[in-house]
Amino acid sequence: MREAFVGDRAPVAGEPGGAEGPDTPEGEPVRPDWRPVLARSVVLRHDRVRGVDLLLLPERVVVLRGAAASIVALCDGERDVAGIVAELERRHPGAPVGAEVPVFLGRLRAQRWLR
């Protein structure tokens, strides 16, 4: 999951999305009781023409790869991280979901794409 998403360019410190999140340093796992939801300015979309999933942000598009879109789709503000991990473990038995998903969510939170 380390490279589950790529953007048009890397965020720069001082720009929106360039600073670390208020509670989670870049790459740190999040708490299992946190209930992630997309930030108000972020939209998850599927581009049928290109066959890719996207995060639409103000003045930026992030292409999601691999399982990233299925993880983000579970971030509805109702499920906590433990529930998201449990659902993904059910869908993908044997995958290292418990170790990788909290770190991935922490990276998205650090970008302020999740709140």
Secondary structure, DSSP 8 states (H G I E B T S, - for coil): -TTSEEESS---TTSTTTS--SS--TT----TT---BB-TT-EEEEETTTTEEEEEETTEEEEE-TTHHHHHHT-BSSS-HHHHHHHHHHHSTTS-HHHHHHHHHHHHHHTTSB-
